[in-house]
Amino acid sequence: MVVRHTTTLRNESGLTTLEWLLIVAAVAGLAALAVVLVQNVVDETAEQISGSSARVTAARVAAEAINNDDDPDNQKRSACNRLDITYSDAFAEDSARKLTAHWTDKNTTDNAGDKNGGVCAIVTEAVAAAMLTNSPVAQAATCNGMDTGNSAVPEADRGGKGIEHVADTDAGTSVTPACVFSP
């Protein structure tokens, strides 16, 4: 006959139960920690998304689509100008920067049929106005002051584009200097 000690069995089953409880508690603790970490990441992502306008991003994507289109520059210019109407609500939201769609074309004398030289960008109204300066001397200084190497005008204000000072490259009778976007 085999005699078992009931106290030994109870101690072993008690230890097994305790081990399982500790394992379950450790897993639950890790799960709780994971929830806290994921919640922090979600909160940070939500703050980043709320800080940028989806409509302004859509306008920038639309401007790049115009730039990559195979239409003649005169049609691209019209499409770029329509972005101001389509996205006026989004441009008005950012009252500090006052965004606008702006078109430049390196060969401006005859742009009815050409397909190169024109660039559409979403820029601040201040940048657009500075690019339209009439005096060629002032315009050259303004263009150079807004170029990609100058940190005084942030890249976001320039629509992510470089700005250069060029003369009209068409074979027209007059050469018109201009500030234009570099693609």
Buried (B, 14 or more C-beta within 10 A) or exposed (E): EEEEEEEEEEEEEEEEEEEEEEEEEEEEEEEEEEEEEEEEEEEEEEEEEEEEBEBBEBBBEBBBEBBEEEEBBBBBBEBBBEBBEBBBEBBEEEEEBEBBBBBBBBBBBEBEEBBEBBBBBBBBBBBBEBBEBEEBEEBBEBBBEBBBEEEEBEEBBBBBBBBBBBEBBBEEEEEEBBBBBBE
